[in-house]
């Protein structure tokens, strides 16, 4: 395991918000008690994303970002890896449901990942995010 973020220590680690405000949410929504990261989409330029740079440099043959996420209604999940869309759901996510995603990562470089989480004036919640490699 290269990294693990459950936000229970009250910090965001290396996660940041892209087109949205990211903060720690306590006791309201979480997959692992007591905290998760909440992103509030507040941009007129598009939906908000959780963003992180992941380093997969090393003697690995496979690497994945695995995370749990919950959306407000009206959000259609998608993921950009190095600024290219690599996944987009064909329908909107249900609200108040935790989804688990596993995203393959490129090897031997630092990779930017953006996880669409919140439409304008909507929230997204991220928890139990980790990177594994073998």
N, C-alpha and C positions, 0 to 999 in steps of 0.2 A: 504494500500500500504506500503510495507516494504522498498522499495527503488525505486528511479527513476533516470536514467542517460540519459540526452539528449546531454551532452557534450557542451552545449551552454555557460557554464561558463569558457570554455577553459581548463578544467581539465579532466582527465580520470577517476576520482573517484577511485574505487577499481579494475578497469579493467586493465589487463596486456596482453602482447603478449606471446604466446607459439610458438616457432619456427618461429618467425616473429617480425618485429618492428612495434610497435603501436604508433600512434601520432594523434594529433587533426588536422582535415582537415577543412579548412574554405572556405566557399563560392563556392567550386567546386561541391561537392556532399553532400547532406544533405536531411533528411526527415523533420526535424524541423530546421528551419533557426536559426543561421548561421553555426553551426558546426556539425560534426559527428566524430566518431573515424575511423581512417584508419589503416588497417593492411597490411603491405607489406610482402608477403611470400618470405623469403630469405634463406630457409634452404635446404641443400642437403639431409636432413634426413626425409623430408616429408612436408606436407602442414602446413601453419600457422593457428593458432587458436586465437580467442579472448578467454580470460580466466578470470573467476571470482569465488570467493568463496561466497556462499549465505547462510546466517543463517536463518533457518526456525524454530528455537527453539521458542516454545510458544504453546498456546492452539489452534492450527489450525487443521482443518480437510482436507484442500486442500491448495496447494501452487503452483504457476506457475511463470516461467520466460517468459516474453513476450518481443519480440524485433523485430526491423525492420533491414533488412540486404540487401546489394546489392553486387554482385560479378562481377569480370571480367569474361569473357567467359572462359569456360573450367573447372569451379569449380562445383563439385557435393556436395551439402550441407550435412553436418552431425553434430551430437551433441553427445558429451560424457558427461555422468553424473557420477561423482565419478569414472572416468577412465574406464567406460564401455559404449560402443556405444549404444545409445538408439534410435537414428534416423539416417537414411541415405536415401537420395533421390535416386530414381531409374534412374534418368537422370540428366544431367548437367543443371545448372541454366542458364537462359538467362542473358546476360549482360545488364546494364542500366535499370534494373527493381528492384524496392524495393519489397522485400518479407517480410511477417509478420509471425512469428512463435510463438507458445505458447507451452512451454515445462513443463510438470508436474515435480515437485520437491519432493524429499523425505521429510518427516516431522521430526521435532525435532532434527535436526543436522545441522552442517555446511557442505554444499554440494559444491563440485568442479564441475564447468560446463565449458566445452571447446566447442566452436562453430567454426567448420571448416569454414574458410573465404577466404583463399588465397592459391592457388597453388604456386609452386616455380616461382618467378619473376612475380607474379600477386598480385592484390589488392583486399581487401574486405572492406566494409564500414558498420559500425554499428551505429544505432541511435535509439532513443526512446526505451530504454531498461528499463523495470521495473519488480519488483517482487510484486505479489499480493498474499494475503493469506486470508482465512476466517476460 
